[in-house]
Amino acid sequence: MSKDIRIKRGLSLRLEGAAEKELVKAPRSKTYAIKPPDFHTVVPKMVVKEGAKLLAGDEIFYSKYTEEIRFTTPVSGVLKEIKRGDKRRILEIIIEADPANTYREFKKLDPAKADVKDIRELLLESGCGAFINQRPYDIVADPKDTPKAIFISAVTTAPLAADKGFILKDKIAAFQAGIDALSKLTPGKVHLSVDDSSAEFLKGIQGVELHHVKGAHPAGNVGVQIHKLDPINRGERVWTVGVEDVAIIGNVFLTGEYRAERTVAVVGSEAENRKYYQTIIGSNVTDLIGQVAEGTRIISGDVFTGTQLSNNQYLGFFENELTLIPEGDNYRIFGWLPFTYNNIHSHSRTSLSWLFPNKKYTPTTNLNGEERALVVTGEMEEVLPMDIYPMQLIKACMAGDIEKMENLGIYEVAPEDFATVEYVNTSKIEIQEVIRLGLDLMITEVG
């Protein structure tokens, strides 16, 4: 039986620069990259060397501490370079792509009829295990675990986020195959959350418990949906998968090929061609947006949770969005006066934005102030639709108090759930980073 979710607390940030509902095939990049830092806690162990010839779907590295988790190349070509950072940490694995992909052939399986062992083996062999995340901790799932449930969110609430219904409209058969495979991996339910857009395309999907979600951001976050439907207790595991990733998984079962296709929405006030682009995971940013003007911030992801990139870098493994906004390197004289600037959104009513709830804004990266004391204001609770005490949990993470973190709900949250909290917080503290450090401490001390 489905259960609808209505979120009353949250924040819908309306921005200029949404993508048109037009799908364009992006130019093929000369080079692609897989970035191990996209997989938190994974320490990569390379299985190939620079100069190796690869087929799309060939293994390039595995996780040092969980060797069953393998990571495969999205394109065929030659391993051009392994870029390293401090302490020889691998930052990027760059592949010089062939003009067209040649695929490694995996065994085709009917996921509805295959047994769990065969499904698990194909997921790991093809590298699709990398798409499955685990809660708590928001890390790559351990294939030895059996999750109590699997959650998939097809709800779009983040600012300028790619419309998941539009992304899936031509991938329903592959999406269904992915659901059939994933449903074999849990004794519990596969929960699929939809909004008005995605419900149109996904209403006929079998093998899921469907939930219609309405409300402001972060209603689309899978963490909020888990909290409302099946909260996590200590010792329990829940798996989460992105909607397009489910289709990639399903396509492996249907075709026997790892087709790492990614639909990317190019958005933001500084983007010239705001469209949806059909590309491949790890593609070069320049091939999607060209050279951008000086003073433009390129973000892989949305403005709340994305990662800053340069023109010569590569799309994140999980991202469906590239956002371009102005840099905030200018000083606003008397910027604290509410009547001075009318194009600034403020949740705390230090501008006039509260009088125009439907107005769209053109934000910059300006923080509008320096880091300051963390004080009780009540603003955090207004935008976090979870039954936890956000300020107390943040302070417990900062203090490294494991017992308090457990009591305050650390197992239920991920950094992205605190994005709206970070946005409205007048202290200017990097709250998502604080939560990530708290989760890392729990991984080390509790496991």
ROKE-916886 format. One record per residue (C-alpha): x, y, z. Coordinates in nm, 4 decimals. Layout:
BEGIN
> X; Y; Z
> X; Y; Z
...
//
This chain:
BEGIN
> X; Y; Z
> 0.0000; 0.0000; 0.0000
> 0.1412; 0.3360; -0.0991
> 0.1864; 0.6197; 0.1449
> 0.1895; 0.9807; 0.0329
> 0.4375; 1.2207; 0.1903
> 0.3587; 1.5881; 0.2394
> 0.6460; 1.8038; 0.3589
> 0.5515; 2.1287; 0.5327
> 0.8963; 2.2373; 0.6504
> 1.1626; 2.3167; 0.3944
> 1.2768; 2.5786; 0.1474
> 1.2000; 2.6139; -0.2230
> 1.4721; 2.8362; -0.3683
> 1.3544; 2.9686; -0.7046
> 1.6399; 3.0561; -0.9398
> 1.6695; 3.1895; -1.2935
> 1.8130; 2.9616; -1.5574
> 1.6079; 2.6395; -1.5755
> 1.6815; 2.4008; -1.8627
> 1.4423; 2.3681; -2.1541
> 1.2790; 2.0272; -2.1951
> 1.4878; 1.9502; -2.5018
> 1.7280; 1.6560; -2.5198
> 2.0467; 1.7091; -2.7229
> 2.3207; 1.4565; -2.7916
> 2.6426; 1.6038; -2.6532
> 2.9679; 1.5861; -2.8525
> 3.1828; 1.2887; -2.7619
> 3.4685; 1.3932; -2.5344
> 3.8257; 1.3071; -2.6268
> 3.8913; 1.2113; -2.2639
> 3.6757; 1.0885; -1.9764
> 3.7555; 1.0520; -1.6090
> 3.6528; 0.8406; -1.3142
> 3.7191; 1.0225; -0.9870
> 3.7674; 0.7955; -0.6807
> 3.6860; 1.0862; -0.4405
> 3.3253; 1.0583; -0.5704
> 3.3048; 0.7319; -0.3718
> 3.3479; 0.8324; -0.0106
> 3.5670; 0.6003; 0.2027
> 3.6742; 0.3959; -0.1032
> 4.0520; 0.3519; -0.1257
> 4.1184; 0.2524; -0.4896
> 4.3537; -0.0314; -0.5845
> 4.4388; -0.0159; -0.9536
> 4.4222; -0.3317; -1.1651
> 4.5499; -0.1697; -1.4869
> 4.8399; 0.0617; -1.5651
> 4.8798; 0.3699; -1.7789
> 4.8756; 0.2781; -2.1467
> 4.6386; -0.0168; -2.0997
> 4.3765; -0.0743; -2.3738
> 4.0278; -0.0925; -2.2295
> 3.6801; -0.1929; -2.3378
> 3.3809; -0.0108; -2.1940
> 3.2952; -0.2074; -1.8811
> 3.6492; -0.3281; -1.8067
> 3.7562; -0.3104; -1.4433
> 4.0044; -0.0337; -1.3628
> 4.0163; -0.0461; -0.9821
> 3.8516; -0.2039; -0.6805
> 3.7955; -0.0992; -0.3200
> 4.0909; -0.1830; -0.0982
> 3.8752; -0.2735; 0.2019
> 3.5867; -0.4351; 0.0125
> 3.7431; -0.6103; -0.2838
> 3.4082; -0.7247; -0.4251
> 3.3240; -0.3633; -0.5178
> 3.4706; -0.3022; -0.8632
> 3.4776; 0.0139; -1.0691
> 3.4694; -0.0052; -1.4469
> 3.5432; 0.2315; -1.7325
> 3.2478; 0.4100; -1.8966
> 3.4180; 0.4207; -2.2387
> 3.6597; 0.2157; -2.4436
> 4.0028; 0.3559; -2.5104
> 4.3454; 0.3871; -2.3519
> 4.4171; 0.4669; -1.9880
> 4.5991; 0.7941; -2.0455
> 4.6881; 0.9174; -1.6980
> 4.6419; 0.8517; -1.3265
> 4.6397; 1.1890; -1.1487
> 4.7481; 1.1826; -0.7863
> 4.7332; 1.4330; -0.5016
> 4.8789; 1.4476; -0.1518
> 5.0166; 1.1186; -0.0197
> 4.9741; 0.9764; -0.3709
> 4.5971; 0.9736; -0.3339
> 4.4356; 0.8991; -0.6702
> 4.2204; 1.1939; -0.7772
> 4.1356; 1.1147; -1.1402
> 4.1767; 0.8245; -1.3784
> 4.1713; 0.9706; -1.7288
> 4.0812; 0.7582; -2.0309
> 4.1512; 0.8671; -2.3880
> 3.8349; 0.7519; -2.5619
> 3.7975; 0.5667; -2.8903
> 3.5839; 0.7374; -3.1597
> 3.3048; 0.4911; -3.0692
> 3.2621; 0.2559; -2.7767
> 3.3490; -0.1119; -2.7909
> 3.1804; -0.2945; -2.5054
> 3.2875; -0.5813; -2.2891
> 3.0176; -0.8461; -2.3106
> 2.8579; -0.9572; -1.9865
> 2.6140; -1.2401; -1.9421
> 2.2544; -1.1381; -2.0132
> 2.0079; -1.2222; -1.7376
> 1.6348; -1.1980; -1.6925
> 1.6308; -1.0360; -1.3472
> 1.2750; -1.1512; -1.2829
> 1.3846; -1.5167; -1.3141
> 1.7525; -1.5070; -1.2068
> 1.8548; -1.6022; -0.8538
> 2.0086; -1.3592; -0.6059
> 2.3622; -1.4950; -0.6423
> 2.3704; -1.4435; -1.0209
> 2.2211; -1.0946; -0.9917
> 2.4729; -0.9920; -0.7281
> 2.7647; -1.1284; -0.9325
> 2.6592; -0.9428; -1.2486
> 2.6119; -0.6167; -1.0575
> 2.9605; -0.6392; -0.9110
> 3.1342; -0.7658; -1.2248
> 2.9903; -0.4866; -1.4405
> 3.0753; -0.2148; -1.1878
> 2.7102; -0.1346; -1.1174
> 2.7666; -0.1950; -0.7465
> 2.9168; 0.1545; -0.7418
> 2.5696; 0.3018; -0.8024
> 2.4283; 0.1553; -0.4797
> 2.4729; 0.3658; -0.1678
> 2.4181; 0.2657; 0.1906
> 2.2458; 0.4450; 0.4755
> 2.3615; 0.5096; 0.7392
> 2.6787; 0.6989; 0.6460
> 2.5938; 0.7649; 0.2763
> 2.8763; 0.5485; 0.1395
> 2.9052; 0.2787; -0.1272
> 2.7048; -0.0234; -0.0097
> 2.8823; -0.3363; 0.1104
> 2.7589; -0.6230; -0.1130
> 2.7852; -0.8651; 0.1806
> 2.5044; -0.6782; 0.3605
> 2.1353; -0.7454; 0.3159
> 1.9407; -0.4175; 0.3329
> 1.6053; -0.4039; 0.5068
> 1.4718; -0.1910; 0.2178
> 1.5814; -0.0069; -0.0966
> 1.4812; 0.3540; -0.1666
> 1.4720; 0.5332; -0.5013
> 1.3689; 0.8969; -0.5311
> 1.2306; 1.0336; -0.8581
> 1.1328; 1.3611; -0.6895
> 1.2838; 1.6925; -0.8033
> 1.2959; 1.9703; -0.5415
> 1.6557; 2.1052; -0.5411
> 1.7141; 2.4432; -0.7126
> 1.7174; 2.4020; -1.0938
> 1.7533; 2.0248; -1.0511
> 1.7142; 1.8017; -1.3562
> 1.3591; 1.6761; -1.4019
> 1.3789; 1.3041; -1.3247
> 1.0591; 1.2286; -1.5103
> 1.2048; 1.3833; -1.8267
> 1.5285; 1.1865; -1.7786
> 1.3432; 0.8554; -1.7534
> 1.0781; 0.9003; -2.0213
> 1.2662; 0.6889; -2.2819
> 1.4216; 0.4457; -2.0336
> 1.1197; 0.2819; -1.8730
> 1.2001; -0.0738; -1.9893
> 1.5561; -0.0536; -1.8543
> 1.4271; 0.1074; -1.5346
> 1.1818; -0.1809; -1.4819
> 1.4607; -0.4351; -1.5362
> 1.6720; -0.2521; -1.2793
> 1.3846; -0.2614; -1.0297
> 1.3401; -0.6358; -1.0907
> 1.7093; -0.6917; -1.0150
> 1.7227; -0.4724; -0.7064
> 1.4068; -0.6213; -0.5574
> 1.5862; -0.9581; -0.5345
> 1.8535; -0.8092; -0.3070
> 1.6288; -0.7234; -0.0127
> 1.3685; -0.9155; 0.1866
> 1.1884; -0.5853; 0.2341
> 1.0310; -0.3366; -0.0029
> 1.1637; -0.1286; -0.2881
> 1.0263; 0.2195; -0.2215
> 0.9873; 0.4474; -0.5241
> 0.8983; 0.8110; -0.4569
> 0.7542; 1.0254; -0.7365
> 0.6295; 1.3780; -0.7923
> 0.3797; 1.5134; -1.0451
> 0.6325; 1.4981; -1.3303
> 0.7797; 1.1518; -1.2740
> 0.4480; 0.9933; -1.1720
> 0.3280; 1.0218; -1.5308
> 0.6068; 0.7927; -1.6545
> 0.6466; 0.5608; -1.3549
> 0.2885; 0.4830; -1.2581
> 0.3057; 0.1412; -1.4295
> 0.6294; 0.0225; -1.2675
> 0.5890; -0.3177; -1.1012
> 0.7566; -0.4524; -0.7890
> 0.7719; -0.1247; -0.5961
> 0.5771; 0.0545; -0.3286
> 0.4928; 0.3893; -0.4862
> 0.4852; 0.7105; -0.2806
> 0.3715; 1.0502; -0.4051
> 0.5768; 1.3296; -0.2485
> 0.4830; 1.6966; -0.2256
> 0.6553; 1.9814; -0.0503
> 0.9561; 2.2090; -0.0513
> 1.3190; 2.1012; -0.0660
> 1.4543; 1.8723; 0.0804
> 1.1388; 1.6685; 0.0140
> 1.3167; 1.5097; -0.2839
> 1.6073; 1.3849; -0.0722
> 1.5954; 1.0118; -0.0201
> 1.7032; 1.0640; 0.3421
> 1.3844; 1.2572; 0.4186
> 1.1763; 0.9837; 0.2557
> 1.3508; 0.7112; 0.4575
> 1.2847; 0.9127; 0.7725
> 0.9145; 0.9377; 0.6949
> 0.8606; 0.5788; 0.5740
> 1.1073; 0.3433; 0.7430
> 1.3566; 0.5109; 0.9818
> 1.6986; 0.3548; 1.0344
> 1.8016; 0.2164; 1.3719
> 2.1475; 0.1156; 1.4857
> 2.2667; -0.1979; 1.3071
> 2.0209; -0.1654; 1.0179
> 2.1118; -0.1025; 0.6554
> 1.9111; 0.0678; 0.3830
> 2.0288; 0.1006; 0.0233
> 1.9587; 0.3926; -0.2093
> 1.9967; 0.4198; -0.5884
> 1.9529; 0.7132; -0.8273
> 1.6774; 0.6871; -1.0865
> 1.9009; 0.6971; -1.3958
> 2.1411; 0.4585; -1.2240
> 1.8570; 0.2077; -1.1916
> 1.8131; 0.2290; -1.5694
> 2.1879; 0.1740; -1.6245
> 2.1701; -0.1350; -1.4022
> 1.8665; -0.2616; -1.5914
> 2.0359; -0.2068; -1.9257
> 2.3242; -0.4348; -1.8215
> 2.0752; -0.7159; -1.7594
> 1.8897; -0.6530; -2.0859
> 2.1866; -0.6049; -2.3216
> 2.4902; -0.7470; -2.1415
> 2.6675; -0.4116; -2.1882
> 2.7658; -0.1433; -1.9388
> 2.6275; 0.1690; -2.1058
> 2.7187; 0.4469; -1.8637
> 2.4930; 0.7075; -2.0230
> 2.4117; 1.0189; -1.8290
> 2.1492; 1.2855; -1.8971
> 2.2802; 1.6215; -1.7776
> 2.0811; 1.9429; -1.7404
> 2.2920; 2.2542; -1.8038
> 2.1319; 2.5283; -1.5943
> 2.1966; 2.8596; -1.4255
> 2.1847; 3.2281; -1.5125
> 2.5305; 3.2160; -1.6766
> 2.4585; 2.9134; -1.8983
> 2.4071; 2.9963; -2.2662
> 2.2448; 2.6742; -2.3892
> 2.0167; 2.5558; -2.1104
> 1.9154; 2.2138; -2.2292
> 1.9371; 1.8466; -2.1391
> 2.2405; 1.6722; -2.2864
> 2.2826; 1.3000; -2.3473
> 2.6408; 1.2204; -2.2551
> 2.8511; 0.9627; -2.0699
> 2.9602; 0.9510; -1.7072
> 3.2876; 1.1357; -1.6544
> 3.2662; 1.3509; -1.9670
> 3.4700; 1.6689; -2.0004
> 3.2851; 1.9805; -1.8875
> 3.4107; 2.1880; -2.1830
> 3.2343; 1.9562; -2.4282
> 2.9022; 2.0320; -2.2588
> 2.9244; 2.4043; -2.1952
> 3.2219; 2.5326; -2.3952
> 3.4536; 2.7954; -2.2508
> 3.2740; 3.0050; -1.9893
> 3.3236; 3.3730; -1.9229
> 3.5585; 3.4868; -1.6498
> 3.3781; 3.5309; -1.3193
> 3.1531; 3.2264; -1.3661
> 3.1355; 2.9421; -1.1150
> 3.0885; 2.5942; -1.2641
> 2.9177; 2.3539; -1.0252
> 2.8836; 1.9800; -1.0791
> 2.5441; 1.9354; -0.9176
> 2.3036; 2.1903; -0.7704
> 2.3882; 2.5100; -0.5834
> 2.3208; 2.3470; -0.2453
> 2.5330; 2.0326; -0.2683
> 2.7425; 2.0540; -0.5852
> 3.1202; 2.0610; -0.6305
> 3.3122; 2.3452; -0.7944
> 3.4813; 2.2574; -1.1243
> 3.7002; 2.4302; -1.3797
> 3.6610; 2.4128; -1.7569
> 3.9217; 2.1386; -1.7842
> 3.7646; 1.9063; -1.5288
> 3.5118; 1.6259; -1.5522
> 3.1523; 1.5590; -1.4587
> 3.0924; 1.3863; -1.1253
> 2.9959; 1.0185; -1.1278
> 2.6441; 1.0677; -0.9888
> 2.5582; 1.4130; -1.1241
> 2.2698; 1.4964; -1.3582
> 2.3265; 1.8700; -1.3483
> 2.5813; 2.1377; -1.4326
> 2.5044; 2.4776; -1.2801
> 2.6632; 2.8054; -1.3892
> 2.6255; 3.1092; -1.1641
> 2.8251; 3.4330; -1.1157
> 3.1161; 3.4402; -0.8735
> 3.0466; 3.6474; -0.5619
> 3.3696; 3.8418; -0.5421
> 3.2113; 4.1855; -0.5156
> 3.1424; 4.3875; -0.2025
> 2.7918; 4.5290; -0.1547
> 2.7951; 4.8554; 0.0332
> 2.5167; 4.8702; 0.2912
> 2.4175; 4.5202; 0.1821
> 2.2487; 4.4556; 0.5134
> 1.9793; 4.7166; 0.4436
> 1.6601; 4.5408; 0.3203
> 1.5726; 4.8075; 0.0618
> 1.9196; 4.8319; -0.0940
> 1.9204; 4.5215; -0.3162
> 1.6026; 4.3647; -0.4511
> 1.7586; 4.0620; -0.6224
> 1.8743; 3.8851; -0.3072
> 1.6895; 3.5980; -0.1490
> 1.6954; 3.5780; 0.2290
> 1.5144; 3.3303; 0.4487
> 1.5725; 3.5503; 0.7550
> 1.3930; 3.8479; 0.5979
> 1.7034; 4.0679; 0.5751
> 1.5864; 4.1480; 0.2220
> 1.2417; 4.1991; 0.0740
> 1.2306; 3.8513; -0.0850
> 0.9668; 3.7358; 0.1636
> 0.7219; 3.9767; -0.0024
> 0.7687; 3.8036; -0.3404
> 0.7445; 3.4262; -0.2809
> 0.7266; 3.3435; -0.6547
> 1.0111; 3.5682; -0.7684
> 1.3131; 3.3993; -0.9286
> 1.6620; 3.5063; -0.8251
> 2.0092; 3.5200; -0.9765
> 2.2415; 3.4328; -0.6884
> 2.6186; 3.4671; -0.6729
> 2.8608; 3.2680; -0.4605
> 2.8891; 3.5548; -0.2114
> 2.8455; 3.4286; 0.1470
> 2.7189; 3.7705; 0.2608
> 2.9276; 3.7635; 0.5765
> 3.2037; 3.5787; 0.7563
> 3.1865; 3.2770; 0.9851
> 3.0496; 3.3666; 1.3264
> 2.9171; 3.2126; 1.6467
> 2.6607; 2.9332; 1.6272
> 2.3600; 3.0622; 1.8187
> 2.0049; 2.9437; 1.8769
> 1.7706; 3.1129; 1.6300
> 1.5159; 2.8443; 1.5386
> 1.5877; 2.8921; 1.1672
> 1.7332; 2.5429; 1.1215
> 1.4208; 2.3659; 1.2386
> 1.2091; 2.5616; 0.9892
> 1.3801; 2.4033; 0.6870
> 1.4609; 2.0490; 0.8083
> 1.1531; 1.8224; 0.7845
> 1.2959; 1.5511; 1.0096
> 1.2144; 1.4828; 1.3736
> 1.5633; 1.5576; 1.4993
> 1.7289; 1.8541; 1.6677
> 1.9634; 1.9889; 1.3971
> 2.1612; 2.2371; 1.6053
> 2.2233; 1.9857; 1.8838
> 2.3327; 1.7221; 1.6319
> 2.5683; 1.9685; 1.4618
> 2.7259; 2.0577; 1.7957
> 2.7625; 1.6892; 1.8868
> 2.9430; 1.6294; 1.5542
> 3.1711; 1.9262; 1.6165
> 3.2525; 1.7932; 1.9634
> 3.2961; 1.4350; 1.8426
> 3.0511; 1.3071; 2.1047
> 2.9546; 0.9645; 1.9674
> 2.6872; 0.8872; 2.2268
> 2.5086; 1.2159; 2.1679
> 2.5336; 1.1783; 1.7909
> 2.3649; 0.8376; 1.8167
> 2.0895; 0.9728; 2.0410
> 2.0308; 1.2718; 1.8131
> 1.9843; 1.0714; 1.4922
> 2.3208; 1.0586; 1.3138
> 2.2271; 0.7250; 1.1530
> 1.9363; 0.8857; 0.9677
> 2.1111; 1.1776; 0.8004
> 2.3513; 1.2535; 0.5185
> 2.5271; 1.5836; 0.4409
> 2.2774; 1.6668; 0.1633
> 1.9921; 1.6636; 0.4159
> 2.1528; 1.9651; 0.5853
> 2.1970; 2.1702; 0.2682
> 1.8964; 2.3925; 0.3386
> 2.0075; 2.4236; 0.7014
> 2.3478; 2.5425; 0.5842
> 2.1886; 2.7904; 0.3435
> 1.9685; 2.9633; 0.6025
> 2.2141; 2.9421; 0.8918
> 2.3384; 3.2880; 0.9884
> 2.6614; 3.1475; 1.1379
> 2.8013; 3.0730; 0.7855
> 2.9444; 2.7433; 0.9131
> 3.0034; 2.4653; 0.6556
> 2.7405; 2.2418; 0.8116
> 2.7454; 1.9709; 0.5446
> 3.1174; 1.9269; 0.6083
> 3.0528; 1.9051; 0.9841
> 2.7944; 1.6292; 0.9302
> 3.0318; 1.4447; 0.6950
> 3.3077; 1.4519; 0.9574
> 3.0617; 1.3265; 1.2178
> 2.9604; 1.0377; 0.9928
> 3.3259; 0.9547; 0.9269
> 3.3875; 0.9398; 1.3000
> 3.0936; 0.6988; 1.3395
> 3.2338; 0.4784; 1.0621
> 3.5719; 0.4642; 1.2362
> 3.4477; 0.4124; 1.5921
> 3.1216; 0.2194; 1.5449
> 3.1395; 0.0698; 1.1949
//
